[in-house]
Amino acid sequence: MNSESEIIQQLQNKDQQALSLVYDRYSGAVYGVILRICKEEALAQDILQEVFMKVWNKSDQYNAKKGKFFTWIYQIARNSTLNA
């Protein structure tokens, strides 16, 4: 299995399989965060999709020196939910 740093590199190179791996690895936890904030399943599902599109589109902005990858995704999810 690919390490997280390898997956991030693939994601930043716009490898769609890497996005699928990131989704598989983190979507459950991210969905839980979103649902706790918005408390509405349909909205949470929409926001989850939006979050992973942002992860895909902004993957080049992730910097490992500033924090963990999950923390970066968590912040995107939190901000997207609060702004929904």
SVG drawing of the C-alpha trace seen along z (x, -y; Angstrom):
<svg xmlns="http://www.w3.org/2000/svg" viewBox="-31 -31 39 33">
<polyline fill="none" stroke="black" stroke-width="0.4" points="0.0,0.0 1.2,-3.5 2.4,-5.7 0.5,-8.9 3.3,-11.0 3.3,-9.0 -0.5,-9.4 -0.2,-13.1 2.5,-13.4 0.2,-11.4 -2.7,-13.6 -0.7,-16.8 0.2,-15.3 -3.5,-15.0 -3.6,-11.2 -7.3,-10.3 -6.5,-7.0 -4.8,-9.0 -8.0,-10.9 -9.9,-7.6 -7.4,-6.4 -7.7,-9.6 -11.4,-9.4 -11.4,-5.8 -9.0,-6.6 -10.6,-9.8 -14.2,-10.1 -15.7,-8.4 -14.0,-10.6 -14.6,-13.8 -18.3,-12.9 -18.5,-12.5 -17.0,-16.0 -19.4,-17.5 -22.5,-15.8 -21.7,-16.9 -21.6,-20.5 -24.6,-20.6 -26.7,-17.8 -28.4,-17.1 -27.5,-14.0 -28.3,-15.2 -26.4,-18.5 -23.5,-16.6 -23.3,-14.3 -23.2,-17.3 -20.6,-19.0 -18.5,-15.9 -18.4,-15.8 -17.5,-19.5 -14.7,-18.9 -13.1,-16.3 -13.4,-18.4 -11.5,-21.1 -8.9,-18.6 -8.4,-17.7 -8.3,-21.3 -6.2,-22.6 -3.9,-19.7 -0.9,-21.8 -1.6,-24.1 -1.0,-21.3 2.3,-21.8 3.5,-18.9 5.6,-21.4 2.5,-23.2 0.6,-20.2 -0.7,-16.7 -2.7,-15.9 -5.8,-14.9 -5.7,-18.2 -5.6,-20.1 -8.6,-18.1 -10.4,-18.6 -10.0,-22.4 -11.4,-22.3 -14.4,-20.3 -15.0,-22.5 -14.8,-25.7 -17.0,-24.3 -19.6,-23.2 -19.6,-26.5 -20.0,-28.4 -22.8,-26.2"/>
</svg>
